[in-house]
Amino acid sequence: MNLSNFLVRNEKKVFLALILALVLASALGMYNKSVAWDERCYIGLGLYLFKTGNFQIDGFIYHAPLSYYLNSLFLAPLKIKTDAWGKNNCWDIGNSMVFHSNYSHKAIVFLSRIPFVLIAVLLGFFVFRWAKELYGSLAGLLSLALYSFSPSIIANSTVAMTDFASVAFMFIALYYFWKYIRHQKNIYVISTGVFVGLSSLSKVSGLYIFPVLFVLSLSKDAKLLLKRMAKIIVIGIIAFFIIFSGYGFSVGTAASAYPEHYNSRVHSIIDEKFKDSESARNALYFLYERIKLPAPTYMAMVGDVAFSSVEGRNGYLFGEISEPGAKWWYYFIVVFFAKSTLGFLSLLILSLACFRKCGKKLADEMFLIVPSIFIFVVFSLNRFSFDLRHILIAYPLMFVFVGRLANLRIKNKKLGCAIVALPLLLHISSSLLAFPNYSSYFNEIIGQGNGYRVLLGPDVDTGSELISLKKYMDANGIKNIYFSYHGSVDPKEYGISYAYLPSTHFQFWVPEYRPYKKDYGDVFEDCSRKRGWVAVSVTSLKGRFLNNHDCFGWLENEQPVAKIGNSIFVYNTLK
């Protein structure tokens, strides 16, 4: 019996083994990771929303609520004693929930992350199912293997954030829309609408699926085109109902959705942008303050996302820091190639090379190709997005597409098997060697620990290495350390005794920090050389969010004695 026949005959067992590998890598990896940057805000918000019904909490307004409800699934049965419910800021809510309740921070964080691992399992099932329906059982297993051992998938499915749930539900929505186009059954229209709604209720970027659905619906047959457009409208209605229900069917003005200080910011933006047109200003104020909308918090969020996309923020690529709003058109191409395993990239190139030889109908494969291209284009034009998570949907789509290699047929069968198997083994080995530092994974061309030379942000430094740093300090007898930390949690919560060094200028753990103070970043940047044990997050090392980008230039000629999770460099400047 050859390998292909063996895998097909044992399809269920292999499927379960691959899913188990994903779950084990996720569970073992995330247990010893401290709270990531945005997790401090997000963890516990679901419980807070259930308990108070208050959607105006500062920090909440930037994202839709479903991911918050999800991260509270395994917290809800617990009798958590905390003063979080009296807080008015998501950062304070999260801090109280995680570190000042009657449960350990490890338990709270771990339980908050589990639902997203379960969603990863769900997405894995649909990756397998779609590839199997397109190309056969062997293709389904190949696609699932790529998915289960993808460092990017594991990294994003093991944090209580908003991105992964939205990606998973968007993928499932695309699958059901493909089913509808193929079989013309209304049940698939309903399923598509439900998952579009769930994706959009997880993150507002879920709405990007609508232009994709429009393109995928195009037809030379006018009647068929009109029919499909009508179905997209139905999908939109179903999705809107899901979103509306997620906000408790609330109705109000956009202004009512925001905390008072945020309304002041909106007013100043309107006044500045339309200072030369009184009529435009008055019209916008009327729309903002007088017109009642369903789910006003969500509607205001859509506007805020659109504004942020135009205004932008600074970026980092190959050692260069861009100005806010500036961006390299090829940024996400670099991100994708740097953060993908060489094994997967080899298989993707091979799949493209044999496009006609091992594929199916182009009309079917467009459902994989069009969304992938669209997401790259949209976020390349977006001036705010600089993280792999924004293009994450491309990965499961490409994994399905690569599954077509299972149909590769050449005269030498052993050679054909090796052409696919060897890159797959390379992909798996790269993933295993990356454990547990999936967030900071870079392929062998870049090298582990060198990612900061190419990118910064969550793709390198999530702020989740405090547990590992504490273990390193204990193992080496380090009692105190100078520390520049790119994160949102006070390192003291993890038992780290430190002296503050200039850190990301919007810190929530520095006592002197005051939100919304325009010059707060100037207060803490003492860039003088320090003697002793020094730990610096790579984001600070390269100065991306510091006023003085060269603040840690004095470490340039120093060699780190350790790289904690490839994102915190430790130096002994006494030597």
TIDODREN-914640 format. One record per residue (C-alpha): residue in three letters; y, z, x. Coordinates in steps of 0.5 Angstrom, whole numbers, padded with zeros to 4 digits, always signed. Layout:
ALAYZX/...
//
This chain:
MET+0000+0000+0000/ASN+0007-0002+0003/LEU+0013+0003+0003/SER+0016-0001-0003/ASN+0010+0000-0007/PHE+0009+0007-0006/LEU+0017+0009-0007/VAL+0016+0005-0014/ARG+0010+0008-0016/ASN+0013+0015-0014/GLU+0020+0014-0017/LYS+0021+0020-0021/LYS+0018+0024-0015/VAL+0023+0021-0010/PHE+0029+0021-0015/LEU+0028+0029-0016/ALA+0027+0029-0008/LEU+0034+0026-0007/ILE+0037+0030-0012/LEU+0035+0036-0009/ALA+0037+0034-0002/LEU+0044+0033-0006/VAL+0044+0040-0009/LEU+0041+0044-0003/ALA+0047+0040+0002/SER+0052+0042-0003/ALA+0050+0049-0005/LEU+0049+0051+0003/GLY+0055+0048+0005/MET+0060+0051+0000/TYR+0057+0058+0000/ASN+0061+0059+0007/LYS+0067+0055+0006/SER+0073+0059+0004/VAL+0078+0057-0002/ALA+0081+0050+0000/TRP+0088+0049-0001/ASP+0089+0047-0009/GLU+0083+0052-0011/ARG+0087+0058-0010/CYS+0091+0055-0016/TYR+0085+0052-0020/ILE+0080+0057-0020/GLY+0081+0062-0026/LEU+0086+0057-0030/GLY+0080+0055-0035/LEU+0079+0063-0036/TYR+0087+0064-0037/LEU+0088+0058-0041/PHE+0082+0060-0046/LYS+0085+0067-0046/THR+0092+0066-0047/GLY+0093+0059-0049/ASN+0099+0058-0045/PHE+0100+0051-0042/GLN+0106+0052-0039/ILE+0104+0056-0033/ASP+0107+0054-0026/GLY+0102+0049-0023/PHE+0098+0048-0029/ILE+0103+0042-0031/TYR+0101+0038-0025/HIS+0094+0036-0028/ALA+0090+0036-0034/PRO+0086+0042-0036/LEU+0078+0040-0037/SER+0077+0041-0029/TYR+0080+0048-0030/TYR+0075+0049-0036/LEU+0069+0047-0032/ASN+0070+0051-0026/SER+0070+0057-0031/LEU+0064+0056-0034/PHE+0060+0061-0030/LEU+0065+0066-0030/ALA+0066+0066-0037/PRO+0060+0071-0038/LEU+0062+0076-0033/LYS+0066+0082-0035/ILE+0072+0080-0030/LYS+0077+0086-0029/THR+0083+0083-0026/ASP+0091+0083-0027/ALA+0091+0075-0027/TRP+0093+0074-0035/GLY+0099+0077-0034/LYS+0101+0073-0028/ASN+0106+0067-0029/ASN+0104+0062-0023/CYS+0097+0059-0022/TRP+0097+0061-0015/ASP+0098+0068-0017/ILE+0093+0068-0022/GLY+0088+0065-0017/ASN+0089+0070-0012/SER+0088+0076-0017/MET+0082+0072-0020/VAL+0079+0071-0013/PHE+0081+0077-0009/HIS+0083+0082-0013/SER+0078+0083-0019/ASN+0071+0087-0019/TYR+0067+0081-0016/SER+0067+0079-0009/HIS+0071+0073-0007/LYS+0065+0069-0005/ALA+0061+0070-0012/ILE+0068+0068-0016/VAL+0069+0062-0011/PHE+0061+0060-0011/LEU+0061+0060-0019/SER+0067+0056-0020/ARG+0064+0051-0015/ILE+0057+0050-0019/PRO+0059+0046-0025/PHE+0062+0040-0020/VAL+0055+0040-0016/LEU+0052+0039-0023/ILE+0057+0034-0025/ALA+0055+0031-0018/VAL+0048+0031-0021/LEU+0050+0027-0027/LEU+0053+0022-0023/GLY+0047+0021-0019/PHE+0043+0020-0025/PHE+0048+0014-0027/VAL+0048+0011-0020/PHE+0041+0011-0020/ARG+0040+0008-0027/TRP+0046+0003-0027/ALA+0043+0000-0020/LYS+0036+0000-0023/GLU+0038-0004-0029/LEU+0041-0009-0025/TYR+0037-0010-0019/GLY+0030-0006-0020/SER+0027+0001-0019/LEU+0027+0000-0011/ALA+0035-0001-0012/GLY+0036+0005-0016/LEU+0033+0009-0011/LEU+0037+0006-0005/SER+0043+0007-0009/LEU+0041+0014-0010/ALA+0040+0015-0003/LEU+0046+0013-0001/TYR+0050+0017-0006/SER+0046+0024-0004/PHE+0047+0023+0003/SER+0054+0021+0003/PRO+0059+0026+0006/SER+0065+0024+0002/ILE+0061+0025-0004/ILE+0058+0032-0002/ALA+0065+0034+0000/ASN+0069+0033-0006/SER+0063+0035-0011/THR+0063+0042-0007/VAL+0070+0044-0009/ALA+0073+0047-0016/MET+0078+0041-0016/THR+0081+0036-0021/ASP+0078+0029-0018/PHE+0071+0029-0018/ALA+0070+0030-0025/SER+0075+0025-0027/VAL+0071+0020-0022/ALA+0064+0022-0025/PHE+0067+0021-0032/MET+0070+0014-0030/PHE+0064+0011-0027/ILE+0060+0013-0033/ALA+0065+0010-0038/LEU+0065+0004-0033/TYR+0057+0004-0034/TYR+0058+0004-0042/PHE+0063-0001-0042/TRP+0058-0006-0038/LYS+0053-0004-0043/TYR+0057-0006-0049/ILE+0059-0013-0046/ARG+0052-0014-0045/HIS+0049-0012-0051/GLN+0055-0012-0056/LYS+0053-0005-0059/ASN+0058+0000-0062/ILE+0055+0006-0059/TYR+0057+0004-0052/VAL+0064+0003-0055/ILE+0064+0010-0057/SER+0061+0013-0051/THR+0066+0009-0047/GLY+0072+0012-0051/VAL+0069+0019-0050/PHE+0068+0019-0042/VAL+0075+0015-0041/GLY+0078+0021-0045/LEU+0074+0026-0041/SER+0076+0023-0035/SER+0083+0023-0037/LEU+0083+0030-0039/SER+0080+0032-0032/LYS+0086+0028-0028/VAL+0091+0023-0031/SER+0089+0018-0026/GLY+0083+0017-0031/LEU+0088+0012-0035/TYR+0088+0007-0029/ILE+0081+0005-0032/PHE+0085+0001-0038/PRO+0087-0005-0034/VAL+0081-0005-0031/LEU+0077-0006-0038/PHE+0082-0011-0040/VAL+0081-0015-0034/LEU+0073-0014-0035/SER+0074-0016-0042/LEU+0077-0023-0040/SER+0074-0029-0044/LYS+0075-0037-0045/ASP+0073-0035-0052/ALA+0079-0033-0056/LYS+0075-0030-0061/LEU+0071-0026-0056/LEU+0077-0024-0053/LEU+0080-0021-0059/LYS+0074-0018-0061/ARG+0074-0014-0054/MET+0081-0013-0054/ALA+0080-0009-0061/LYS+0074-0005-0058/ILE+0079-0003-0052/ILE+0084+0000-0057/VAL+0078+0004-0061/ILE+0076+0006-0054/GLY+0084+0008-0053/ILE+0084+0012-0060/ILE+0077+0016-0058/ALA+0080+0018-0051/PHE+0087+0020-0054/PHE+0083+0024-0059/ILE+0079+0028-0053/ILE+0086+0029-0049/PHE+0089+0031-0056/SER+0084+0036-0057/GLY+0084+0039-0050/TYR+0091+0041-0051/GLY+0089+0045-0058/PHE+0092+0039-0062/SER+0099+0042-0060/VAL+0105+0038-0061/GLY+0112+0039-0058/THR+0118+0036-0054/ALA+0117+0034-0047/ALA+0122+0039-0045/SER+0117+0045-0048/ALA+0112+0043-0044/TYR+0115+0045-0038/PRO+0117+0052-0035/GLU+0125+0053-0035/HIS+0126+0052-0027/TYR+0122+0045-0028/ASN+0127+0043-0034/SER+0133+0044-0029/ARG+0129+0040-0024/VAL+0128+0034-0029/HIS+0136+0035-0031/SER+0138+0034-0024/ILE+0133+0028-0023/ILE+0136+0025-0029/ASP+0143+0026-0027/GLU+0142+0024-0020/LYS+0139+0017-0022/PHE+0143+0015-0028/LYS+0150+0018-0025/ASP+0153+0011-0027/SER+0150+0010-0034/GLU+0152+0016-0039/SER+0148+0012-0044/ALA+0142+0012-0040/ARG+0143+0019-0039/ASN+0144+0021-0046/ALA+0138+0017-0048/LEU+0133+0020-0043/TYR+0136+0027-0045/PHE+0134+0025-0052/LEU+0127+0023-0051/TYR+0126+0029-0047/GLU+0129+0034-0051/ARG+0129+0032-0058/ILE+0123+0027-0059/LYS+0116+0031-0061/LEU+0110+0028-0058/PRO+0102+0030-0059/ALA+0100+0034-0053/PRO+0107+0034-0050/THR+0104+0037-0043/TYR+0100+0031-0042/MET+0105+0026-0044/ALA+0110+0030-0039/MET+0105+0030-0034/VAL+0104+0022-0034/GLY+0112+0022-0033/ASP+0112+0026-0027/VAL+0106+0023-0024/ALA+0110+0016-0025/PHE+0116+0019-0022/SER+0112+0022-0016/SER+0109+0015-0014/VAL+0115+0012-0014/GLU+0119+0018-0010/GLY+0113+0019-0005/ARG+0111+0024+0000/ASN+0110+0023+0008/GLY+0104+0021+0011/TYR+0100+0021+0017/LEU+0096+0015+0021/PHE+0094+0015+0028/GLY+0099+0020+0030/GLU+0105+0017+0027/ILE+0108+0021+0021/SER+0112+0017+0016/GLU+0118+0018+0012/PRO+0117+0020+0004/GLY+0116+0014+0000/ALA+0114+0010+0006/LYS+0107+0007+0007/TRP+0102+0003+0011/TRP+0099-0002+0006/TYR+0092-0002+0010/TYR+0092+0006+0010/PHE+0086+0006+0005/ILE+0082+0001+0009/VAL+0083+0005+0015/VAL+0081+0011+0011/PHE+0075+0008+0008/PHE+0072+0005+0014/ALA+0074+0012+0018/LYS+0070+0016+0013/SER+0064+0012+0011/THR+0058+0013+0015/LEU+0056+0007+0020/GLY+0050+0006+0016/PHE+0053+0005+0010/LEU+0058+0000+0012/SER+0053-0004+0015/LEU+0049-0004+0009/LEU+0055-0006+0005/ILE+0057-0012+0010/LEU+0050-0014+0009/SER+0050-0014+0002/LEU+0057-0018+0002/ALA+0053-0023+0007/CYS+0048-0024+0002/PHE+0052-0025-0004/ARG+0048-0030-0007/LYS+0041-0029-0004/CYS+0040-0022-0007/GLY+0045-0021-0013/LYS+0045-0022-0020/LYS+0050-0025-0025/LEU+0057-0025-0022/ALA+0059-0023-0029/ASP+0055-0016-0028/GLU+0057-0015-0021/MET+0064-0016-0023/PHE+0064-0009-0026/LEU+0063-0006-0019/ILE+0067-0011-0015/VAL+0074-0011-0020/PRO+0074-0003-0021/SER+0073-0002-0013/ILE+0079-0007-0011/PHE+0083-0005-0017/ILE+0083+0002-0014/PHE+0085+0000-0007/VAL+0091-0004-0009/VAL+0094+0001-0014/PHE+0093+0007-0009/SER+0096+0003-0003/LEU+0102+0001-0007/ASN+0102+0009-0009/ARG+0107+0012-0005/PHE+0105+0019-0006/SER+0097+0019-0005/PHE+0094+0019+0002/ASP+0087+0022+0001/LEU+0080+0019+0000/ARG+0079+0023-0006/HIS+0084+0018-0010/ILE+0079+0012-0008/LEU+0073+0016-0009/ILE+0071+0012-0015/ALA+0070+0006-0010/TYR+0064+0010-0007/PRO+0059+0010-0013/LEU+0061+0003-0015/MET+0059+0001-0008/PHE+0053+0004-0007/VAL+0050+0001-0014/PHE+0053-0006-0011/VAL+0049-0004-0004/GLY+0043-0003-0008/ARG+0042-0011-0009/LEU+0039-0011-0002/ALA+0033-0008-0005/ASN+0032-0016-0007/LEU+0033-0018+0000/ARG+0027-0023+0001/ILE+0026-0026+0008/LYS+0019-0029+0011/ASN+0018-0023+0016/LYS+0017-0017+0011/LYS+0017-0012+0016/LEU+0024-0015+0019/GLY+0027-0015+0012/CYS+0025-0008+0011/ALA+0027-0005+0018/ILE+0034-0009+0016/VAL+0035-0004+0010/ALA+0031+0002+0013/LEU+0035+0003+0019/PRO+0042+0003+0017/LEU+0039+0008+0011/LEU+0036+0012+0016/LEU+0043+0012+0020/HIS+0047+0014+0014/ILE+0042+0020+0012/SER+0042+0022+0020/SER+0050+0022+0020/SER+0050+0026+0014/LEU+0045+0031+0016/LEU+0049+0032+0023/ALA+0056+0033+0019/PHE+0053+0039+0015/PRO+0057+0043+0013/ASN+0063+0040+0015/TYR+0063+0034+0010/SER+0071+0035+0009/SER+0072+0033+0016/TYR+0067+0028+0017/PHE+0069+0022+0021/ASN+0064+0017+0023/GLU+0061+0016+0030/ILE+0067+0011+0032/ILE+0072+0016+0031/GLY+0068+0022+0033/GLN+0067+0029+0030/GLY+0073+0033+0032/ASN+0077+0027+0033/GLY+0079+0026+0026/TYR+0086+0029+0027/ARG+0088+0023+0031/VAL+0087+0018+0025/LEU+0089+0022+0019/LEU+0091+0029+0017/GLY+0091+0032+0010/PRO+0085+0034+0006/ASP+0081+0029+0009/VAL+0081+0033+0016/ASP+0084+0040+0014/THR+0082+0043+0007/GLY+0084+0050+0009/SER+0077+0052+0008/GLU+0075+0055+0015/LEU+0077+0062+0014/ILE+0070+0065+0014/SER+0068+0061+0020/LEU+0074+0063+0024/LYS+0073+0070+0022/LYS+0065+0069+0025/TYR+0068+0066+0031/MET+0073+0072+0032/ASP+0067+0077+0031/ALA+0062+0074+0035/ASN+0067+0073+0041/GLY+0070+0080+0040/ILE+0077+0077+0038/LYS+0081+0083+0035/ASN+0088+0079+0034/ILE+0090+0072+0034/TYR+0096+0068+0033/PHE+0095+0063+0027/SER+0098+0057+0024/TYR+0094+0056+0018/HIS+0094+0050+0013/GLY+0092+0053+0007/SER+0094+0057+0001/VAL+0091+0064+0002/ASP+0093+0070+0006/PRO+0088+0070+0012/LYS+0088+0077+0011/GLU+0084+0077+0005/TYR+0078+0074+0010/GLY+0079+0080+0014/ILE+0083+0076+0020/SER+0088+0080+0024/TYR+0093+0075+0026/ALA+0101+0074+0028/TYR+0104+0069+0024/LEU+0105+0062+0027/PRO+0109+0056+0024/SER+0105+0053+0018/THR+0106+0048+0013/HIS+0113+0050+0010/PHE+0111+0051+0003/GLN+0106+0057+0004/PHE+0104+0062-0002/TRP+0102+0067+0003/VAL+0108+0069+0007/PRO+0111+0075+0004/GLU+0118+0072+0006/TYR+0117+0065+0002/ARG+0121+0064-0004/PRO+0119+0058-0009/TYR+0124+0053-0010/LYS+0128+0055-0004/LYS+0131+0049-0001/ASP+0131+0051+0006/TYR+0125+0056+0006/GLY+0122+0051+0012/ASP+0127+0053+0017/VAL+0126+0060+0017/PHE+0119+0061+0020/GLU+0119+0056+0025/ASP+0119+0060+0032/CYS+0116+0054+0036/SER+0116+0058+0043/ARG+0110+0059+0047/LYS+0105+0064+0046/ARG+0100+0068+0051/GLY+0093+0070+0048/TRP+0088+0068+0043/VAL+0091+0062+0039/ALA+0088+0059+0033/VAL+0092+0052+0030/SER+0090+0048+0024/VAL+0090+0041+0026/THR+0095+0039+0021/SER+0100+0044+0024/LEU+0098+0042+0031/LYS+0101+0035+0029/GLY+0107+0038+0026/ARG+0106+0034+0019/PHE+0109+0039+0015/LEU+0113+0042+0020/ASN+0121+0041+0020/ASN+0120+0041+0028/HIS+0114+0036+0029/ASP+0113+0038+0036/CYS+0113+0045+0035/PHE+0106+0046+0038/GLY+0107+0041+0044/TRP+0106+0047+0048/LEU+0099+0046+0047/GLU+0098+0039+0049/ASN+0095+0040+0055/GLU+0091+0046+0053/GLN+0084+0045+0052/PRO+0081+0048+0045/VAL+0075+0053+0047/ALA+0073+0052+0040/LYS+0074+0047+0034/ILE+0072+0051+0027/GLY+0070+0046+0022/ASN+0073+0041+0026/SER+0080+0043+0023/ILE+0082+0049+0026/PHE+0083+0049+0034/VAL+0082+0056+0038/TYR+0086+0056+0045/ASN+0086+0062+0050/THR+0092+0061+0053/LEU+0091+0067+0058/LYS+0086+0063+0062/
//
